[in-house]
Amino acid sequence: MSALHAAPDAAATFPSKPVRIIVPIAPGGSADKLTRTLGERLSVLWGQTVIVENVAGASGTIGAAKVAKAAPDGYTLLQQGEGLMLNSILFRELPYDSARSFVPVVKAVVNPQVLVVNPGTGINTLSEYLARARAQPESISLALPGNGGIAHVAHEMLAQETGAKVNYIPYPGGGPASVDVLAGHANATLITLAAVTEYVRAGKLRALAVTTSYRSPALPGVPTIAEAAQLPNFSVESWQGYFAPAGTPPAIVQKINRDINQVLQSPEVRAQLEAQGFKVAGGSSADLARSLQTEQPRYAQAIKTAGLSIR
């Protein structure tokens, strides 16, 4: 009987010690900003410290492996997006099973990727960007916030449609990638909108287009790729969510899901995230699981067509 009551009792008292959230990229990117915003609010709600730990490297697989090996008790969580699914396609071997090593907790936000350039490039529109990339192949250096990530795949989908060829330069996250574009060490980056919204508003970066089928309210003057490149079916919407190690009791997963949803729906937090360019999602753990299942075939085909692989 004690075993039957163990999980519900643990959920009722969760958390009774600090909770660690692993962000598998370098500090400064959109995933880092999102998790620190949520972490501060969860600390207040839970009365426990929420520690955000950046574990960058190998396209997010090092951080994911750390969570896969953690105790399945809810005290170690993974921040991840579609990269969890993309890595299962791109890597021949992983130190975990993407489909079995984690349990989905919640999809926190969805967001556009945005193509931005350093104003010093003289590129003002997506048409100019594509024209230069076709006329002078690989003359544009594109900083990737992770090799094989959603930005890489989205740009390859654009390249397949337009014939544009750029020189990809991988970085361990959106923070370092945007810093180098700001400094002029790279010409452009395709990155989560929330990572560069402030730089675009300040005129330090020039936004050419967003990848979603809709414009972002955070930067309503920036067209979609579908509009700017006359590709009506082009749409890539990335997202960021949270996972726990496989075997975490369902009652604890539901408790974390409920509390993150509560924080996301707070008017102050919602306004803060939307101003940055995020679109608040929320929902059940099953909703997140469905996203992984439905998106994989489309991106797998794009990766196969582009011939992308990491190792």
N, C-alpha and C positions, 0 to 999 in steps of 0.2 A: 504493500500500500504506500510506503514511503517513496518508492520509485515513481509511482503514479502521480504523486503530488509534487515531485521535485521541480519539474519544469514550470508549472503554474506559479509555485512559490517563488522561484527565481525571477520570473517575469514581474511578479508583484513588487519585488524589492529592487528591480533593475532601474538604474545602475547603483551599485553600492560602492563603487570605486571609479577612478578615472577611466574614460573611454578614449581609445586611440583610433584616429582615422588616418589611414595611409593614403596619401595623394601621390601617385606614381610618376609625377613629373616635377621639374624644377619649380621653385617658388616664383610667383609673379604672374602666372598665367590665369586663365579664367577659372579653371578647376580649383586652383589654390584660393582664389578670391571667393568663390562660391562656398567652399568648405569652411573657410575661416569665418565667413558671415554666419553660416548655419551653426558652426561650432560654438560661437559666442552665445547664441540664443539657446542652444541645447544645454550649455553649461548652467545657465540660469534656470531653465526648466527642470533639469535633473538635479541641481544642487551638487554637481560633480564636475571636475575639470574635464574638458574635451581637448585632447592633445592632437594637433594636426602635424603630421610627420611627412615630409617630402622625401620620397625614396625614388629618385629618378634613375633612368638607365634602361637600355634594351627595349625601347618602345613601350615602356610601362610594365614589362614582364617581371622585373626585379621586385617592384612593389607588390604586384599581384601575387607573386610566389610567397612573399612574406606573410600575406594575409591567408593564403591557402594553407600554410603550415601552422597558423595560430590556433589557439584553443577555440572551439566552437561555442563560445559563451556570450557573444554579443559585445565583448569589450575590445575587439579589434575589427574595424570595418575597412572596406576598400572603397575609395571613390573611383569610379570608372564610367566610361561612356561606351560608345560603339567600338572603341579600341579593344575591348575585351573580346568581342566577336571577330574583329579584323585580325587580331594577332593569331587567332586559331586558324585563320586561312593563310596568313603570310609565313608563319613559322612552321617548319617541318617538325620541330621538337620543342616542347615547352616543359618547364618544371612543374606543371600542374595540368589538369584537365579543365579547359575553359567551361565545358558544359556541366561538369560534375563537382568541381572543387569549390563552387560558390553557390550561395542561395541569394536570389534577388531580394532586395529590401524595398527600394523605392526609386522611381525616376523623378529626380528633383526638378530639372529644367530641360527645355529644348531651346535651341538657339541656332541662328544662322552662322555660317562661316562667312567671312568677309575678305575680299581681296583688296589689300592696301599696298600703296607704293610710297617710297620716299619722294617728297615733292621735287627733289633735285634731279629726278630721272627725266622730268619734263613730260611724263605721261599723265594725261588728264582724264582719259576715259578708258573703258574696257576695250573699245574698238582700237584705240591707239596701242594699248598693251598687246592685244592679239596680233595686230599688224606687225609690230616690231618682233614679236616672238616667232612669227612666220618668216619675215624677211631676213632676220638675223638669228637663226636658231641658237639657243642657249646663251644668247647675249644678256638675257635677264637672269639675275641670280635670285632665286626664290627660297627664302628661309622657311624650312618646314618645322613646325612645332612637333617633331616626332616622325621618324622615318616609318612610312607605312600607315600613318594615322589617317583620320578622316579627311584632313586637309590635303594630304598626298593623293588619296583616292579621288577626292572631289576634283582636284586640278587635273588628274589624269582623265577623268570623265570629260572635263572641258577640252582637254587636248585632243581626245579622240573625236570630238565633234568639230573642232576648229583647225586642227593641224598645228596648233601652237606648241613650240618646244622651248623649255626653259632649263636652266641649270639648277637642279635641286640641291639645297644645302641643309642637311638635317641638324636639328638642335634638340636638346633634352627637354624642351617644353616651350610654351608660348612666350613666357617671360624673356628668356634669352634671345629667342627669335625676333621679337619685337624690338628689343634693345638694339640689336645689330642693324635692323632696318632704320630705326630712328637715327643711328649714328652714320648711316650711309655705307656700312660695310656689306650690306645686302640691299638689293633694289626693292624687293617686295616680299610679302608674306600672305599666305591664305590662312586665316586664323579665326578662332571663335570671336565673335563681335565684341563680347564683354571685355576681352583682353585689351582692346585698343580703342574703345569708344571715346575715352577722354582725350587720347592723342589726336583722333580725327576731329573732334570738336575744337581742339586748340590749333588745328592747322599743321600739326607736326607730321601727320601722315595723311595721305589722300586716299579715300575709299572709292573704289571703282565699281564694285557690285557685291551683292550678297548672294549666297547660294540657294536660299530658300525660294519657294514659289511666291512668297509675299515679302513686302518691304518691312523692315523693322521699325516700330514706333520710336525706337531710340535714335535712329538716324533715317528719318523718313525721306530725305532727299536722295538717298543712295539707291540706285535701281537694282533690280534683280538681274542675275545673269540671263535669265529667260528673256527679260526685256532688252537688256543692253546688247546681247549677242544674237538676238532673234532666234532663241532656242526654246520654244514654248514648253517643251516637256522637261527641261532641265530643272531639277530640284534635289538638293541635298540638305537635310535638316539633321544636325547633330544633337546629342543630348548628353546629360551627365546625371549619374545616379549613384546609388550606394549598394554594396553587397556585403554579405557576411560569409564566414567560412562555412562550407557544407557541414551539416550536422547541428547547426545552431537551432535550438528549440523553436518551433513555430510561434510559441507564445511570446518569446523574446523578439523575434523578427517582427511580429505584429505590433509589439510595444514600440519598437524603434520606428517602424513605418508610421504609426499613428502620431508619434511625437514630432517627427520630421515634417509630416503633413501639417501639423498644427503650426509649426514655425513658418513654413512656406506660406501659409494662408494669413499670417499676421499682416495687417495692412502696411505697417512700416517696412517689414522685410520684403514684402511683395513689391512695394514701390521702389525700394532700393535696388532690387534685382532687375526690375523692368527698366529702370533708368540706365542701368549698365548695358542692357541689351539682351538679358535673359528673358525667356518666356516661361513662367512658372508652370510646372506640370503637376507633380504629385500623383496620387492614385495608389493602387494596391501593388503588392509585390507581383501578383499575377500579370498586371499591366506591363511591368518591366520585362517579365519573362517573355511576353508576347512580342514586344519590340525586338528582342534579340532574334526570335525565331522568324519574324516576317522580313526583317531587313537583310539577313544573311545572304539569301540567294542573289539579290540585286547587286550587293557589293562584291560578292564572290565572282560574279560575271565580269564586273568592271576590272577587278584585280587580274583575272585570267586574261582578259583582252589586252590589258596594259603590260602583261608579263611581269608584274611586280612580285618580288619575293625578298625576304630578308636573309634567311639562312635555313 
